[in-house]
Amino acid sequence: MSEHRDYAYRGHRIVIDADEDEPGCWGWSFLIDGRIASQGRNRAPQPWAALMQGLAAARARVDSMVATA
């Protein structure tokens, strides 16, 4: 099972995917502007929780990109 969401944040496109590795164990990954990727090691009990963890991580990454630009 998997969930997929698209977001925009500070002018960047963020794609978040949540995948169920085993029942009740969801992980996440993100892609920023089609080129910057990361995966989460924390596992969430529900897909929406994994999506929110991934979105928070992606926003933090975008914020760090903007701060150094």
PQR file of N, CA, C, O and H, with PARSE charges and radii, in Angstrom:
ATOM      1  N   MET A   1       0.835  -1.174   0.000 -0.4000 1.5000
ATOM      2  CA  MET A   1       0.000   0.000   0.000 -0.0000 2.0000
ATOM      3  C   MET A   1       0.889   1.251   0.000  0.5500 1.7000
ATOM      4  O   MET A   1       1.991   1.230   0.549 -0.5500 1.4000
ATOM      5  N   SER A   2       0.416   2.324  -0.608 -0.4000 1.5000
ATOM      6  CA  SER A   2       1.184   3.562  -0.621 -0.0000 2.0000
ATOM      7  C   SER A   2       0.252   4.763  -0.759  0.5500 1.7000
ATOM      8  O   SER A   2      -0.891   4.649  -1.200 -0.5500 1.4000
ATOM      9  H   SER A   2      -0.479   2.341  -1.054  0.4000 1.0000
ATOM     10  N   GLU A   3       0.783   5.907  -0.369 -0.4000 1.5000
ATOM     11  CA  GLU A   3       0.085   7.190  -0.499 -0.0000 2.0000
ATOM     12  C   GLU A   3       1.043   8.158  -1.173  0.5500 1.7000
ATOM     13  O   GLU A   3       2.259   8.051  -1.014 -0.5500 1.4000
ATOM     14  H   GLU A   3       1.712   6.000  -0.011  0.4000 1.0000
ATOM     15  N   HIS A   4       0.490   9.107  -1.931 -0.4000 1.5000
ATOM     16  CA  HIS A   4       1.301  10.061  -2.687 -0.0000 2.0000
ATOM     17  C   HIS A   4       0.654  11.436  -2.598  0.5500 1.7000
ATOM     18  O   HIS A   4      -0.556  11.569  -2.777 -0.5500 1.4000
ATOM     19  H   HIS A   4      -0.498   9.194  -2.060  0.4000 1.0000
ATOM     20  N   ARG A   5       1.459  12.461  -2.323 -0.4000 1.5000
ATOM     21  CA  ARG A   5       0.938  13.832  -2.268 -0.0000 2.0000
ATOM     22  C   ARG A   5       1.937  14.787  -2.929  0.5500 1.7000
ATOM     23  O   ARG A   5       3.150  14.584  -2.862 -0.5500 1.4000
ATOM     24  H   ARG A   5       2.442  12.353  -2.178  0.4000 1.0000
ATOM     25  N   ASP A   6       1.408  15.820  -3.559 -0.4000 1.5000
ATOM     26  CA  ASP A   6       2.213  16.888  -4.148 -0.0000 2.0000
ATOM     27  C   ASP A   6       1.937  18.182  -3.384  0.5500 1.7000
ATOM     28  O   ASP A   6       0.792  18.490  -3.053 -0.5500 1.4000
ATOM     29  H   ASP A   6       0.423  15.986  -3.613  0.4000 1.0000
ATOM     30  N   TYR A   7       3.002  18.931  -3.110 -0.4000 1.5000
ATOM     31  CA  TYR A   7       2.885  20.197  -2.401 -0.0000 2.0000
ATOM     32  C   TYR A   7       3.756  21.239  -3.088  0.5500 1.7000
ATOM     33  O   TYR A   7       4.642  20.903  -3.875 -0.5500 1.4000
ATOM     34  H   TYR A   7       3.932  18.681  -3.378  0.4000 1.0000
ATOM     35  N   ALA A   8       3.501  22.484  -2.787 -0.4000 1.5000
ATOM     36  CA  ALA A   8       4.377  23.583  -3.192 -0.0000 2.0000
ATOM     37  C   ALA A   8       4.745  24.326  -1.916  0.5500 1.7000
ATOM     38  O   ALA A   8       3.893  24.583  -1.065 -0.5500 1.4000
ATOM     39  H   ALA A   8       2.782  22.757  -2.148  0.4000 1.0000
ATOM     40  N   TYR A   9       6.034  24.671  -1.793 -0.4000 1.5000
ATOM     41  CA  TYR A   9       6.502  25.382  -0.610 -0.0000 2.0000
ATOM     42  C   TYR A   9       7.651  26.286  -1.007  0.5500 1.7000
ATOM     43  O   TYR A   9       8.673  25.822  -1.510 -0.5500 1.4000
ATOM     44  H   TYR A   9       6.725  24.462  -2.485  0.4000 1.0000
ATOM     45  N   ARG A  10       7.480  27.573  -0.783 -0.4000 1.5000
ATOM     46  CA  ARG A  10       8.496  28.591  -1.084 -0.0000 2.0000
ATOM     47  C   ARG A  10       9.009  28.486  -2.523  0.5500 1.7000
ATOM     48  O   ARG A  10      10.202  28.640  -2.788 -0.5500 1.4000
ATOM     49  H   ARG A  10       6.649  27.951  -0.374  0.4000 1.0000
ATOM     50  N   GLY A  11       8.094  28.225  -3.426 -0.4000 1.5000
ATOM     51  CA  GLY A  11       8.448  28.164  -4.837 -0.0000 2.0000
ATOM     52  C   GLY A  11       9.048  26.850  -5.293  0.5500 1.7000
ATOM     53  O   GLY A  11       9.515  26.752  -6.427 -0.5500 1.4000
ATOM     54  H   GLY A  11       7.126  28.100  -3.210  0.4000 1.0000
ATOM     55  N   HIS A  12       9.048  25.843  -4.443 -0.4000 1.5000
ATOM     56  CA  HIS A  12       9.601  24.531  -4.783 -0.0000 2.0000
ATOM     57  C   HIS A  12       8.495  23.487  -4.802  0.5500 1.7000
ATOM     58  O   HIS A  12       7.566  23.532  -3.996 -0.5500 1.4000
ATOM     59  H   HIS A  12       8.668  25.922  -3.522  0.4000 1.0000
ATOM     60  N   ARG A  13       8.606  22.552  -5.727 -0.4000 1.5000
ATOM     61  CA  ARG A  13       7.642  21.444  -5.803 -0.0000 2.0000
ATOM     62  C   ARG A  13       8.167  20.308  -4.938  0.5500 1.7000
ATOM     63  O   ARG A  13       9.312  19.880  -5.076 -0.5500 1.4000
ATOM     64  H   ARG A  13       9.360  22.515  -6.383  0.4000 1.0000
ATOM     65  N   ILE A  14       7.308  19.830  -4.046 -0.4000 1.5000
ATOM     66  CA  ILE A  14       7.649  18.734  -3.142 -0.0000 2.0000
ATOM     67  C   ILE A  14       6.700  17.576  -3.404  0.5500 1.7000
ATOM     68  O   ILE A  14       5.482  17.749  -3.407 -0.5500 1.4000
ATOM     69  H   ILE A  14       6.378  20.178  -3.934  0.4000 1.0000
ATOM     70  N   VAL A  15       7.259  16.405  -3.623 -0.4000 1.5000
ATOM     71  CA  VAL A  15       6.478  15.189  -3.792 -0.0000 2.0000
ATOM     72  C   VAL A  15       6.802  14.273  -2.614  0.5500 1.7000
ATOM     73  O   VAL A  15       7.966  13.953  -2.375 -0.5500 1.4000
ATOM     74  H   VAL A  15       8.249  16.264  -3.621  0.4000 1.0000
ATOM     75  N   ILE A  16       5.775  13.855  -1.883 -0.4000 1.5000
ATOM     76  CA  ILE A  16       5.942  12.977  -0.725 -0.0000 2.0000
ATOM     77  C   ILE A  16       5.269  11.647  -1.026  0.5500 1.7000
ATOM     78  O   ILE A  16       4.144  11.607  -1.522 -0.5500 1.4000
ATOM     79  H   ILE A  16       4.829  14.115  -2.077  0.4000 1.0000
ATOM     80  N   ASP A  17       5.962  10.566  -0.725 -0.4000 1.5000
ATOM     81  CA  ASP A  17       5.393   9.219  -0.838 -0.0000 2.0000
ATOM     82  C   ASP A  17       5.493   8.537   0.508  0.5500 1.7000
ATOM     83  O   ASP A  17       6.523   8.623   1.177 -0.5500 1.4000
ATOM     84  H   ASP A  17       6.877  10.598  -0.322  0.4000 1.0000
ATOM     85  N   ALA A  18       4.433   7.861   0.910 -0.4000 1.5000
ATOM     86  CA  ALA A  18       4.431   7.041   2.111 -0.0000 2.0000
ATOM     87  C   ALA A  18       4.152   5.610   1.676  0.5500 1.7000
ATOM     88  O   ALA A  18       3.213   5.347   0.925 -0.5500 1.4000
ATOM     89  H   ALA A  18       3.596   7.791   0.367  0.4000 1.0000
ATOM     90  N   ASP A  19       4.974   4.698   2.156 -0.4000 1.5000
ATOM     91  CA  ASP A  19       4.834   3.282   1.805 -0.0000 2.0000
ATOM     92  C   ASP A  19       4.752   2.440   3.062  0.5500 1.7000
ATOM     93  O   ASP A  19       5.457   2.682   4.042 -0.5500 1.4000
ATOM     94  H   ASP A  19       5.736   4.912   2.766  0.4000 1.0000
ATOM     95  N   GLU A  20       3.882   1.451   3.017 -0.4000 1.5000
ATOM     96  CA  GLU A  20       3.718   0.546   4.146 -0.0000 2.0000
ATOM     97  C   GLU A  20       4.684  -0.629   3.974  0.5500 1.7000
ATOM     98  O   GLU A  20       4.490  -1.482   3.108 -0.5500 1.4000
ATOM     99  H   GLU A  20       3.309   1.254   2.222  0.4000 1.0000
ATOM    100  N   ASP A  21       5.722  -0.661   4.806 -0.4000 1.5000
ATOM    101  CA  ASP A  21       6.720  -1.721   4.730 -0.0000 2.0000
ATOM    102  C   ASP A  21       6.166  -3.046   5.244  0.5500 1.7000
ATOM    103  O   ASP A  21       6.419  -4.104   4.669 -0.5500 1.4000
ATOM    104  H   ASP A  21       5.880   0.032   5.509  0.4000 1.0000
ATOM    105  N   GLU A  22       5.423  -2.971   6.313 -0.4000 1.5000
ATOM    106  CA  GLU A  22       4.723  -4.107   6.893 -0.0000 2.0000
ATOM    107  C   GLU A  22       3.474  -3.534   7.544  0.5500 1.7000
ATOM    108  O   GLU A  22       3.410  -2.320   7.736 -0.5500 1.4000
ATOM    109  H   GLU A  22       5.218  -2.111   6.781  0.4000 1.0000
ATOM    110  N   PRO A  23       2.497  -4.326   7.888 -0.5600 1.5000
ATOM    111  CA  PRO A  23       1.249  -3.778   8.432  0.2800 2.0000
ATOM    112  C   PRO A  23       1.494  -2.839   9.617  0.5500 1.7000
ATOM    113  O   PRO A  23       2.119  -3.214  10.609 -0.5500 1.4000
ATOM    114  N   GLY A  24       0.986  -1.612   9.487 -0.4000 1.5000
ATOM    115  CA  GLY A  24       1.106  -0.619  10.545 -0.0000 2.0000
ATOM    116  C   GLY A  24       2.478   0.013  10.673  0.5500 1.7000
ATOM    117  O   GLY A  24       2.797   0.590  11.712 -0.5500 1.4000
ATOM    118  H   GLY A  24       0.478  -1.308   8.681  0.4000 1.0000
ATOM    119  N   CYS A  25       3.294  -0.086   9.635 -0.4000 1.5000
ATOM    120  CA  CYS A  25       4.654   0.446   9.680 -0.0000 2.0000
ATOM    121  C   CYS A  25       4.931   1.227   8.390  0.5500 1.7000
ATOM    122  O   CYS A  25       5.341   0.648   7.384 -0.5500 1.4000
ATOM    123  H   CYS A  25       3.035  -0.555   8.791  0.4000 1.0000
ATOM    124  N   TRP A  26       4.705   2.539   8.428 -0.4000 1.5000
ATOM    125  CA  TRP A  26       4.800   3.401   7.256 -0.0000 2.0000
ATOM    126  C   TRP A  26       6.084   4.209   7.265  0.5500 1.7000
ATOM    127  O   TRP A  26       6.455   4.786   8.288 -0.5500 1.4000
ATOM    128  H   TRP A  26       4.371   3.010   9.245  0.4000 1.0000
ATOM    129  N   GLY A  27       6.754   4.251   6.139 -0.4000 1.5000
ATOM    130  CA  GLY A  27       7.934   5.090   5.942 -0.0000 2.0000
ATOM    131  C   GLY A  27       7.619   6.147   4.902  0.5500 1.7000
ATOM    132  O   GLY A  27       6.570   6.097   4.260 -0.5500 1.4000
ATOM    133  H   GLY A  27       6.453   3.782   5.308  0.4000 1.0000
ATOM    134  N   TRP A  28       8.517   7.102   4.732 -0.4000 1.5000
ATOM    135  CA  TRP A  28       8.272   8.183   3.774 -0.0000 2.0000
ATOM    136  C   TRP A  28       9.528   8.477   2.972  0.5500 1.7000
ATOM    137  O   TRP A  28      10.643   8.126   3.356 -0.5500 1.4000
ATOM    138  H   TRP A  28       9.370   7.143   5.254  0.4000 1.0000
ATOM    139  N   SER A  29       9.302   9.138   1.837 -0.4000 1.5000
ATOM    140  CA  SER A  29      10.391   9.663   1.026 -0.0000 2.0000
ATOM    141  C   SER A  29       9.891  10.942   0.372  0.5500 1.7000
ATOM    142  O   SER A  29       8.691  11.120   0.167 -0.5500 1.4000
ATOM    143  H   SER A  29       8.396   9.423   1.524  0.4000 1.0000
ATOM    144  N   PHE A  30      10.832  11.837   0.045 -0.4000 1.5000
ATOM    145  CA  PHE A  30      10.436  13.051  -0.656 -0.0000 2.0000
ATOM    146  C   PHE A  30      11.377  13.332  -1.809  0.5500 1.7000
ATOM    147  O   PHE A  30      12.507  12.847  -1.871 -0.5500 1.4000
ATOM    148  H   PHE A  30      11.807  11.692   0.212  0.4000 1.0000
ATOM    149  N   LEU A  31      10.853  14.140  -2.721 -0.4000 1.5000
ATOM    150  CA  LEU A  31      11.601  14.617  -3.874 -0.0000 2.0000
ATOM    151  C   LEU A  31      11.294  16.106  -4.005  0.5500 1.7000
ATOM    152  O   LEU A  31      10.129  16.499  -4.062 -0.5500 1.4000
ATOM    153  H   LEU A  31       9.935  14.534  -2.670  0.4000 1.0000
ATOM    154  N   ILE A  32      12.335  16.930  -4.052 -0.4000 1.5000
ATOM    155  CA  ILE A  32      12.172  18.373  -4.177 -0.0000 2.0000
ATOM    156  C   ILE A  32      12.634  18.783  -5.571  0.5500 1.7000
ATOM    157  O   ILE A  32      13.770  18.515  -5.960 -0.5500 1.4000
ATOM    158  H   ILE A  32      13.281  16.610  -4.005  0.4000 1.0000
ATOM    159  N   ASP A  33      11.760  19.423  -6.307 -0.4000 1.5000
ATOM    160  CA  ASP A  33      12.054  19.907  -7.658 -0.0000 2.0000
ATOM    161  C   ASP A  33      12.590  18.808  -8.574  0.5500 1.7000
ATOM    162  O   ASP A  33      13.345  19.087  -9.506 -0.5500 1.4000
ATOM    163  H   ASP A  33      10.837  19.640  -5.991  0.4000 1.0000
ATOM    164  N   GLY A  34      12.207  17.583  -8.314 -0.4000 1.5000
ATOM    165  CA  GLY A  34      12.603  16.465  -9.168 -0.0000 2.0000
ATOM    166  C   GLY A  34      14.057  16.060  -9.070  0.5500 1.7000
ATOM    167  O   GLY A  34      14.524  15.258  -9.879 -0.5500 1.4000
ATOM    168  H   GLY A  34      11.593  17.357  -7.558  0.4000 1.0000
ATOM    169  N   ARG A  35      14.804  16.601  -8.082 -0.4000 1.5000
ATOM    170  CA  ARG A  35      16.227  16.286  -8.040 -0.0000 2.0000
ATOM    171  C   ARG A  35      16.813  16.053  -6.659  0.5500 1.7000
ATOM    172  O   ARG A  35      17.860  15.415  -6.553 -0.5500 1.4000
ATOM    173  H   ARG A  35      14.425  17.252  -7.425  0.4000 1.0000
ATOM    174  N   ILE A  36      16.196  16.532  -5.615 -0.4000 1.5000
ATOM    175  CA  ILE A  36      16.721  16.362  -4.263 -0.0000 2.0000
ATOM    176  C   ILE A  36      15.832  15.360  -3.537  0.5500 1.7000
ATOM    177  O   ILE A  36      14.644  15.604  -3.328 -0.5500 1.4000
ATOM    178  H   ILE A  36      15.345  17.050  -5.701  0.4000 1.0000
ATOM    179  N   ALA A  37      16.420  14.235  -3.159 -0.4000 1.5000
ATOM    180  CA  ALA A  37      15.624  13.152  -2.577 -0.0000 2.0000
ATOM    181  C   ALA A  37      16.129  12.782  -1.188  0.5500 1.7000
ATOM    182  O   ALA A  37      17.305  12.961  -0.872 -0.5500 1.4000
ATOM    183  H   ALA A  37      17.385  14.036  -3.329  0.4000 1.0000
ATOM    184  N   SER A  38      15.225  12.267  -0.368 -0.4000 1.5000
ATOM    185  CA  SER A  38      15.585  11.755   0.946 -0.0000 2.0000
ATOM    186  C   SER A  38      14.524  10.758   1.391  0.5500 1.7000
ATOM    187  O   SER A  38      13.387  10.779   0.918 -0.5500 1.4000
ATOM    188  H   SER A  38      14.270  12.123  -0.624  0.4000 1.0000
ATOM    189  N   GLN A  39      14.923   9.880   2.315 -0.4000 1.5000
ATOM    190  CA  GLN A  39      14.004   8.914   2.884 -0.0000 2.0000
ATOM    191  C   GLN A  39      14.050   9.014   4.399  0.5500 1.7000
ATOM    192  O   GLN A  39      15.081   9.342   4.987 -0.5500 1.4000
ATOM    193  H   GLN A  39      15.846   9.863   2.700  0.4000 1.0000
ATOM    194  N   GLY A  40      12.914   8.726   5.018 -0.4000 1.5000
ATOM    195  CA  GLY A  40      12.843   8.757   6.474 -0.0000 2.0000
ATOM    196  C   GLY A  40      13.090   7.398   7.071  0.5500 1.7000
ATOM    197  O   GLY A  40      12.636   6.382   6.544 -0.5500 1.4000
ATOM    198  H   GLY A  40      12.076   8.461   4.541  0.4000 1.0000
ATOM    199  N   ARG A  41      13.810   7.382   8.172 -0.4000 1.5000
ATOM    200  CA  ARG A  41      14.083   6.130   8.872 -0.0000 2.0000
ATOM    201  C   ARG A  41      13.042   5.857   9.955  0.5500 1.7000
ATOM    202  O   ARG A  41      12.827   4.708  10.341 -0.5500 1.4000
ATOM    203  H   ARG A  41      14.179   8.207   8.599  0.4000 1.0000
ATOM    204  N   ASN A  42      12.395   6.920  10.444 -0.4000 1.5000
ATOM    205  CA  ASN A  42      11.347   6.727  11.446 -0.0000 2.0000
ATOM    206  C   ASN A  42      10.143   6.104  10.782  0.5500 1.7000
ATOM    207  O   ASN A  42       9.828   6.421   9.634 -0.5500 1.4000
ATOM    208  H   ASN A  42      12.570   7.853  10.131  0.4000 1.0000
ATOM    209  N   ARG A  43       9.489   5.249  11.469 -0.4000 1.5000
ATOM    210  CA  ARG A  43       8.298   4.596  10.942 -0.0000 2.0000
ATOM    211  C   ARG A  43       7.069   5.112  11.677  0.5500 1.7000
ATOM    212  O   ARG A  43       7.084   5.281  12.897 -0.5500 1.4000
ATOM    213  H   ARG A  43       9.745   4.992  12.401  0.4000 1.0000
ATOM    214  N   ALA A  44       6.021   5.356  10.930 -0.4000 1.5000
ATOM    215  CA  ALA A  44       4.775   5.879  11.484 -0.0000 2.0000
ATOM    216  C   ALA A  44       3.707   4.793  11.453  0.5500 1.7000
ATOM    217  O   ALA A  44       3.751   3.906  10.601 -0.5500 1.4000
ATOM    218  H   ALA A  44       6.009   5.219   9.939  0.4000 1.0000
ATOM    219  N   PRO A  45       2.747   4.854  12.375 -0.5600 1.5000
ATOM    220  CA  PRO A  45       1.703   3.837  12.416  0.2800 2.0000
ATOM    221  C   PRO A  45       0.614   4.013  11.357  0.5500 1.7000
ATOM    222  O   PRO A  45      -0.151   3.085  11.093 -0.5500 1.4000
ATOM    223  N   GLN A  46       0.540   5.221  10.739 -0.4000 1.5000
ATOM    224  CA  GLN A  46      -0.505   5.496   9.756 -0.0000 2.0000
ATOM    225  C   GLN A  46       0.074   6.295   8.599  0.5500 1.7000
ATOM    226  O   GLN A  46       1.062   7.008   8.771 -0.5500 1.4000
ATOM    227  H   GLN A  46       1.161   5.975  10.953  0.4000 1.0000
ATOM    228  N   PRO A  47      -0.534   6.182   7.417 -0.5600 1.5000
ATOM    229  CA  PRO A  47       0.023   6.873   6.252  0.2800 2.0000
ATOM    230  C   PRO A  47       0.050   8.390   6.392  0.5500 1.7000
ATOM    231  O   PRO A  47       1.024   9.019   5.978 -0.5500 1.4000
ATOM    232  N   TRP A  48      -0.991   8.998   6.965 -0.4000 1.5000
ATOM    233  CA  TRP A  48      -1.008  10.456   7.093 -0.0000 2.0000
ATOM    234  C   TRP A  48       0.116  10.929   8.000  0.5500 1.7000
ATOM    235  O   TRP A  48       0.674  12.003   7.778 -0.5500 1.4000
ATOM    236  H   TRP A  48      -1.782   8.487   7.302  0.4000 1.0000
ATOM    237  N   ALA A  49       0.455  10.150   9.014 -0.4000 1.5000
ATOM    238  CA  ALA A  49       1.551  10.527   9.909 -0.0000 2.0000
ATOM    239  C   ALA A  49       2.881  10.491   9.162  0.5500 1.7000
ATOM    240  O   ALA A  49       3.717  11.378   9.338 -0.5500 1.4000
ATOM    241  H   ALA A  49       0.001   9.278   9.194  0.4000 1.0000
ATOM    242  N   ALA A  50       3.076   9.481   8.338 -0.4000 1.5000
ATOM    243  CA  ALA A  50       4.298   9.393   7.536 -0.0000 2.0000
ATOM    244  C   ALA A  50       4.374  10.549   6.542  0.5500 1.7000
ATOM    245  O   ALA A  50       5.441  11.133   6.356 -0.5500 1.4000
ATOM    246  H   ALA A  50       2.397   8.761   8.195  0.4000 1.0000
ATOM    247  N   LEU A  51       3.264  10.882   5.907 -0.4000 1.5000
ATOM    248  CA  LEU A  51       3.244  12.009   4.974 -0.0000 2.0000
ATOM    249  C   LEU A  51       3.605  13.311   5.676  0.5500 1.7000
ATOM    250  O   LEU A  51       4.355  14.118   5.127 -0.5500 1.4000
ATOM    251  H   LEU A  51       2.397  10.407   6.058  0.4000 1.0000
ATOM    252  N   MET A  52       3.084  13.526   6.877 -0.4000 1.5000
ATOM    253  CA  MET A  52       3.382  14.745   7.619 -0.0000 2.0000
ATOM    254  C   MET A  52       4.848  14.785   8.052  0.5500 1.7000
ATOM    255  O   MET A  52       5.462  15.852   8.032 -0.5500 1.4000
ATOM    256  H   MET A  52       2.475  12.870   7.322  0.4000 1.0000
ATOM    257  N   GLN A  53       5.421  13.639   8.441 -0.4000 1.5000
ATOM    258  CA  GLN A  53       6.843  13.586   8.789 -0.0000 2.0000
ATOM    259  C   GLN A  53       7.694  13.931   7.567  0.5500 1.7000
ATOM    260  O   GLN A  53       8.648  14.703   7.661 -0.5500 1.4000
ATOM    261  H   GLN A  53       4.922  12.773   8.457  0.4000 1.0000
ATOM    262  N   GLY A  54       7.342  13.358   6.434 -0.4000 1.5000
ATOM    263  CA  GLY A  54       8.073  13.625   5.201 -0.0000 2.0000
ATOM    264  C   GLY A  54       7.952  15.075   4.771  0.5500 1.7000
ATOM    265  O   GLY A  54       8.932  15.676   4.331 -0.5500 1.4000
ATOM    266  H   GLY A  54       6.567  12.731   6.357  0.4000 1.0000
ATOM    267  N   LEU A  55       6.764  15.639   4.895 -0.4000 1.5000
ATOM    268  CA  LEU A  55       6.558  17.041   4.526 -0.0000 2.0000
ATOM    269  C   LEU A  55       7.362  17.963   5.437  0.5500 1.7000
ATOM    270  O   LEU A  55       7.959  18.928   4.961 -0.5500 1.4000
ATOM    271  H   LEU A  55       5.968  15.150   5.252  0.4000 1.0000
ATOM    272  N   ALA A  56       7.386  17.683   6.725 -0.4000 1.5000
ATOM    273  CA  ALA A  56       8.167  18.505   7.654 -0.0000 2.0000
ATOM    274  C   ALA A  56       9.655  18.440   7.302  0.5500 1.7000
ATOM    275  O   ALA A  56      10.343  19.460   7.329 -0.5500 1.4000
ATOM    276  H   ALA A  56       6.900  16.898   7.111  0.4000 1.0000
ATOM    277  N   ALA A  57      10.149  17.257   6.974 -0.4000 1.5000
ATOM    278  CA  ALA A  57      11.556  17.105   6.598 -0.0000 2.0000
ATOM    279  C   ALA A  57      11.861  17.840   5.294  0.5500 1.7000
ATOM    280  O   ALA A  57      12.906  18.478   5.168 -0.5500 1.4000
ATOM    281  H   ALA A  57       9.590  16.428   6.951  0.4000 1.0000
ATOM    282  N   ALA A  58      10.960  17.752   4.337 -0.4000 1.5000
ATOM    283  CA  ALA A  58      11.163  18.427   3.052 -0.0000 2.0000
ATOM    284  C   ALA A  58      11.140  19.942   3.224  0.5500 1.7000
ATOM    285  O   ALA A  58      11.956  20.643   2.625 -0.5500 1.4000
ATOM    286  H   ALA A  58      10.111  17.234   4.439  0.4000 1.0000
ATOM    287  N   ARG A  59      10.223  20.452   4.028 -0.4000 1.5000
ATOM    288  CA  ARG A  59      10.172  21.899   4.279 -0.0000 2.0000
ATOM    289  C   ARG A  59      11.449  22.373   4.961  0.5500 1.7000
ATOM    290  O   ARG A  59      11.972  23.437   4.630 -0.5500 1.4000
ATOM    291  H   ARG A  59       9.560  19.883   4.515  0.4000 1.0000
ATOM    292  N   ALA A  60      11.947  21.599   5.901 -0.4000 1.5000
ATOM    293  CA  ALA A  60      13.203  21.966   6.573 -0.0000 2.0000
ATOM    294  C   ALA A  60      14.348  22.006   5.567  0.5500 1.7000
ATOM    295  O   ALA A  60      15.209  22.883   5.634 -0.5500 1.4000
ATOM    296  H   ALA A  60      11.522  20.734   6.170  0.4000 1.0000
ATOM    297  N   ARG A  61      14.356  21.060   4.643 -0.4000 1.5000
ATOM    298  CA  ARG A  61      15.406  21.047   3.612 -0.0000 2.0000
ATOM    299  C   ARG A  61      15.300  22.272   2.708  0.5500 1.7000
ATOM    300  O   ARG A  61      16.311  22.896   2.388 -0.5500 1.4000
ATOM    301  H   ARG A  61      13.657  20.347   4.588  0.4000 1.0000
ATOM    302  N   VAL A  62      14.079  22.620   2.296 -0.4000 1.5000
ATOM    303  CA  VAL A  62      13.881  23.817   1.478 -0.0000 2.0000
ATOM    304  C   VAL A  62      14.315  25.054   2.263  0.5500 1.7000
ATOM    305  O   VAL A  62      14.982  25.927   1.709 -0.5500 1.4000
ATOM    306  H   VAL A  62      13.257  22.113   2.556  0.4000 1.0000
ATOM    307  N   ASP A  63      13.953  25.142   3.530 -0.4000 1.5000
ATOM    308  CA  ASP A  63      14.349  26.287   4.345 -0.0000 2.0000
ATOM    309  C   ASP A  63      15.868  26.415   4.413  0.5500 1.7000
ATOM    310  O   ASP A  63      16.395  27.527   4.376 -0.5500 1.4000
ATOM    311  H   ASP A  63      13.411  24.433   3.980  0.4000 1.0000
ATOM    312  N   SER A  64      16.577  25.292   4.513 -0.4000 1.5000
ATOM    313  CA  SER A  64      18.035  25.350   4.564 -0.0000 2.0000
ATOM    314  C   SER A  64      18.612  25.752   3.219  0.5500 1.7000
ATOM    315  O   SER A  64      19.654  26.405   3.170 -0.5500 1.4000
ATOM    316  H   SER A  64      16.149  24.389   4.543  0.4000 1.0000
ATOM    317  N   MET A  65      17.958  25.377   2.123 -0.4000 1.5000
ATOM    318  CA  MET A  65      18.408  25.775   0.793 -0.0000 2.0000
ATOM    319  C   MET A  65      18.237  27.281   0.608  0.5500 1.7000
ATOM    320  O   MET A  65      19.113  27.945   0.054 -0.5500 1.4000
ATOM    321  H   MET A  65      17.111  24.846   2.163  0.4000 1.0000
ATOM    322  N   VAL A  66      17.121  27.810   1.066 -0.4000 1.5000
ATOM    323  CA  VAL A  66      16.829  29.235   0.925 -0.0000 2.0000
ATOM    324  C   VAL A  66      17.780  30.055   1.801  0.5500 1.7000
ATOM    325  O   VAL A  66      18.216  31.135   1.400 -0.5500 1.4000
ATOM    326  H   VAL A  66      16.409  27.270   1.515  0.4000 1.0000
ATOM    327  N   ALA A  67      18.102  29.552   2.987 -0.4000 1.5000
ATOM    328  CA  ALA A  67      18.970  30.275   3.915 -0.0000 2.0000
ATOM    329  C   ALA A  67      20.396  30.378   3.386  0.5500 1.7000
ATOM    330  O   ALA A  67      21.094  31.347   3.688 -0.5500 1.4000
ATOM    331  H   ALA A  67      17.748  28.676   3.313  0.4000 1.0000
ATOM    332  N   THR A  68      20.840  29.401   2.605 -0.4000 1.5000
ATOM    333  CA  THR A  68      22.213  29.414   2.105 -0.0000 2.0000
ATOM    334  C   THR A  68      22.324  30.045   0.726  0.5500 1.7000
ATOM    335  O   THR A  68      23.429  30.229   0.216 -0.5500 1.4000
ATOM    336  H   THR A  68      20.273  28.614   2.359  0.4000 1.0000
ATOM    337  N   ALA A  69      21.195  30.377   0.120 -0.4000 1.5000
ATOM    338  CA  ALA A  69      21.218  30.955  -1.234 -0.0000 2.0000
ATOM    339  C   ALA A  69      21.540  32.429  -1.232  0.5500 1.7000
ATOM    340  O   ALA A  69      21.595  33.050  -2.294 -0.5500 1.4000
ATOM    341  H   ALA A  69      20.297  30.227   0.535  0.4000 1.0000
TER
END
